[in-house]
């Protein structure tokens, strides 16, 4: 009778062990996938915040440059353009070495 009880206990332990292993093999990959997706989501949210900040900065720059005065200043300083009747003067620099 005692050996039968030991056999049943060993059989129960084996069944529970098999069930535990099967559940582990099923759950562990899903937990890993969830972890990886969570990390990816965090990175994407950070990237989204950075892009939103950059977008705000570009919109401010666009507003600043979207005026006649700003366009004229850029044309004069960067392109060397002059108004009708004006003369362009290029300052000479002395190179003292």
Secondary structure, DSSP 8 states (H G I E B T S, - for coil): -HHHHHHHHHHHHHHHHHHHHHHHHHHHHHHHHHHHHHHHHHHHHHHHHHHHHHHHHHHHHHHHHSSHHHHHHHHHHHH----TT------------
